[in-house]
Amino acid sequence: MSSKRKLDGGDRKTFNVTRRAGRFALCAAAVWLLGAHGSRLTAYAQYAQPPQRGASSAQPPDTLRNIGIEQRQGNALPLAAIFRDEAGREVKLGDYFGKKPVVVAPVYFDCPMLCNQVLSGLVGSIRGQSLTLGQDFEVVAVSFDPREGPAQAANKKAVVLTDLRRKDDPVAAAGLHLLTGDRAQIESVMESVGFRYAFDEATNQFAHAAGVMVATPEGKLSHYFYGIEYAPRDLKLALVESSSGKLGSPVDKLILYCYHYDPTTGKYGPAIMNIMRVGGVLTLAGLVALIMILRRRQPRLPVAAGVPTGAGGAA
């Protein structure tokens, strides 16, 4: 009987140690999900709208008051709009839709500052993720300056491909499209995405906000990202989500389940209830595995020497 009590105590000790280890692992996983990824998501938060002037400051001209980005999720892009690509070919916007999600970048190619930063931020986000430009998704940059043409688009495409370190990659080149067109076609696209801008005659430049959008293969807007930097994880999750699960690994889909896109901030944040559900499933699976391990490791009691194994016997 004493040997049996010692064995039971050992089993309880093993069970307690294993349970503490399992709790520690779950807590570590939760901290990693909410901390590492959450901090990365927060660090890239940007705002599309220009800074507001104080009440005592001089008011901007009327033409500059309404610049910004108005989210129009679910809105359909004008796929029939006609442009010219960087090679001078006449194309329709819809030529780049139908199979893959598309990143739409409203810029103009001779912009001296902000548009370059938008494209640079997009390059950094593309380089920082595992999805492949041209294979998994397309990028369409539409110039909102009707004075520009294929020559400016071709020059800018060469710069972007060089920054991507994909200058001689035909797949990346086939997935990057820089379009120019007339004012009517430009306005149809900018209106559909909610991109408001104005031409400032004093500087001979356009005043505009900064951001990019993600559209589904069907040409419907799904995500907005503000500013000039876009977290690679955010953009990847948006592309995976916009593809209706056709892109991404099982890990990406699990992270997408635990995070949801917040249109008010243009970033992904933790979905607490989903994380708790995942934690509950992992806890249950861990307990089942622990029970199975303990049952297999349960030692058999030794049979005392000289004691018959049959029932009965005189005292």
Secondary structure, 3 states (H helix, E strand, C coil): CHHHHHHHHHHHHHHHHHHHHHHHHHHHHHHHHHHHHHHHHHHCCCCCCCCCCCCCCCCCCHHHCCCEECCCCCCECCCCCEEECCCCCEEEHHHHCCCCCEEEEEECCCCCCHHHHHHHHHHHHHHCCCCCECCCEEEEEEECCCCCCHHHHHHHHHHHHHHCCCCCCHHHHHHEEEEECCHHHHHHHHHHHCEEEEEECCCCEEEECCEEEEECCCCEEEEEEECCCCCHHHHHHHHHHHCCCCCCCHHHHHHHHHEEEECCCCEEEECHHHHHHHHHHHHHHHHHHHHHHHHHHCCCCCCCCCCCCCCCCCC
